[in-house]
Amino acid sequence: SALLVAVGTGVGGPARRGAPPRRARGAATAGVVDVGRGVIVSATDTLPGWPGTDVAGGLRRRLADLAEAADLPVFVENDVDAHAAGEVWRGAAAGARSALLVAVGTGVGGAVVLDGRPLRGAHHVAGELGHVPVPGAELLRCPCGRTGHLEAIGAGPAVHRRYLALGGDATSPDTRDVVARADAGDELAASVVRDAARAVGRAVAGVVTVLDPEVVVVGGGMAGAGDLWWSALEDALRAEVVDVLADLPLRPAALGNVAAVVGAARGAWNLLDDRTTDGGAR
């Protein structure tokens, strides 16, 4: 099983005069989501058994016993897409018509938001930055099963694995410890943290060169790793992009752990609007 990271409620205005406000449930979860069906279509080794799960159907069954929630529409999307939608609606990218959100934590996720809505793509994987091939990761295994992807060098667990593989202190328990060692002057730890951040920065440079978003927002646990990580990421990004993108805003995420909740609620709200526009057809 896997954990739904966020559930929010979208509340729209009444569909007609005198009608009660319209409500829907929104959920955000790890994995690649077929948003139209609310089903997980793929996931990495981090979530074994998650592909094929009918998240929307499961929520409907559980909500059926709650009188106030019965028959509510259910909207399900990827957690990073929801995070991005939340930051564009009420966070660090508020007011932007286009934004790239990068989430670096247990994995590396990405999402592109255009006119307030995440871009899904033909196969539901638009914005999956973690599986972009990057220099330095050629022999490192990604949780998707392939080698050479950004997540294999840039994600939090990858930082810890690489520190140990390169001869770091075997008693180091986790990535947080590696970051602390880097801050305390451990040169190997600092090198591993910088390499991870630079890999993320180079991947972001490639994406923004193709998409030209108004702003880039970076969140996730590694975004709180301190100046060593952040400056290495930004330096790598600025060094790679063409001059016209030199002043592209790069901002830390503002909503913290509630971003995906806010985004899931926004997705539920959009679902209500879409159903009203389509006359209830969807």
ABEGO torsion letter per residue (X at the ends): XBBBABBBBBBBBBABBGBBBBBBBBBBBBEBBBAAAGBBABBBAABBGABGBBAAAAAAAAAAABAAABGBBBBBBBAAAAAAAAAAAABAABGBABBBBBBBBABBBBBBBBGGBBBAEAAGABGBAAABBBBGAAABBBAAGBBGBAAAAABAAAAAAAAAAAGBBAABABAAAAAAAAAAGBAAAAAAAAAAAAAAAAAAAAAAAAAGBABBBBBEAAAAAEAAAAAAAAAAAAAABBAAAAABBBBBBAAEAAAAAAAAAAAAAAAAAAAAAAGGAX
